[in-house]
């Protein structure tokens, strides 16, 4: 019999004893203030004020069950995290002091997490930016002598994807070389194309699929993400996770978000049409953009290979804050990254970029 290490969440304790929890039971294992949440919090946060009065479910069971059902996977293949950032740290800890390949340009958290756990990091630049060609054969060769590989797909910051056939070949080749492939699909649901590796994950034991709920549902302050892999890897990663890492409000809001399927459908439709319109106007204004399939893109003046710090400063002075690319391998500040916003906000951006192009 394995009993919980902490108080609170009494149903887990009672179930471990082979008993049934009575509906009117009082939890004396939970030693928080018996007078409850301050009235000011309840007045401002309503039902969420009640949620924060109790300890969160340490296993996020309801959220895991919902996500597992939606993705047609077993619940023991899922791990919920305090944002994808926590899950990346758990993965880096799992591969502590191992050799890790990071496909660049990409999210800097992969590298930071791996270095924090003394991994040997090898960086590989996938794209040629003059034609957006992916050096797939070079990647095949680079991953032959590593333990794991991080691949952001769709890529951040370019918004680009690999052909599904190539992606499957990559995973198969990695499997043959005993390489674990960590695929970060944080932005997959912004694309209306079928770009996820999830339908094929059952065929591979060497894949860890990362996803974020904070992007699509615009809840970054709550920190919520999950990963899908085989149950053996999930159980190993769980051992590194601190208790109650995902707060109760995040779990409740997460359930409400993923239940609203129309929100994702509306978002995809809007992003697709807005991106098409933006690309057309930007081309007319004299700008090049990356072939993104999601809700952000890289931009630079056509034919330019210059440091875009002057453009960054100009945009900021005119009320537009871009993302710089100085810390992305191969981009080196020669592009800026821009998100797709509302039509009114995109119009403001275009007006500023038009004035810059006319200087």
C-alpha positions, 0 to 999 in steps of 0.5 A: 500500500502506497500512501500519499506523501502530503496532506490534502487531496483526501480522496487519494489518501482514502482510496489508497486505504481501500475506503470510500470518501464520505461526501460530508468528510472534513479534511483535517489533513489540510492545515491552511487558514480555517477562515478561508480566502480573504474577502477581497479575493473572493469578490474579485475572482468569484468562483476561482477564489474558491478554487484557490482555497484547496490544494490542486489535484497533484495529478491533474487527473480531470485535465489529463483525462480530457486531453487523453480522450481528445488525442486518443492516447492513454492517460498514462502517456500524459504529463501536465506541466507548469507550462511547457518550460517546466516540461523542458526542464524535466526532459533536460534533467532526464538527459542530464550530462548526455549529448543533446542536438538542438535544431536551430534556429529555435526556442532558447529554453531548450539550450538553457535547460540542457546547459543547466543540467550539464548536457553537451549541446550540439547546435545544427542550423536546419534552414538556408534562409535565402531559399528556406531549404531544409538541410535534412541530410545534414540533420540525419548525419548530425543526430547519429551520435547524440542521445536526444534531439529537440525539434520545434515543429512548427518552428519558432521563430520561422513558423515553417514546417517539414514535410510529414514524410521527411519528419517520419523519416527523421524519427525513424532514423533517430529510432535506429540510432537510439535517439530520443526526439523531443518535438515541440508542437507549441504552435501546431494548432494555429495551422489548419494543415495536418502537421502533427506527429501525434497520429504516428506516435504509437509507432515509435517509443523514442518520441516525446511530444510537447504542447502548450495551452498558453498560446492558443488559449491566450493564458500565458500567466497561468502556465499550462502545457503537457507532453505525450510519450510512452508510459515508461518515459512519462513515469521517469519524468514524473519523478523529477516533477515537484508536487502540485506544480500545476495550480488549481486555477490553471487546471480548471481554466485548462478544462474550460479552454480545451472544451471550447473547440470552436475557439480553435476553429475560429482562430485557425480561420482568422490566422489563415486569412490574415496571414494571406492578406498580410503577406500580400501587402508586405510584399507590395511594400518591399518586405520578405517574410518566412513561409510560416504556417502559424501566427507569427513570421520573420520579416526583413526588407527585400534583398537586405542582409543588414542588422535590423536594429535601426528598424527595431528602434524605428518600430518601437518609437512608433508604438510597435514592439517586434521580437529581435533575432540576435539569439537565434543561430543564423538569423543574427539580427538580420530578421525580426519576428512579428506576431499576427494580431487583430486587423486594426493592430496589423494595419498599424504595423503596416502603416509604420513599415510603409513609412520606413520603406519610403525613407 
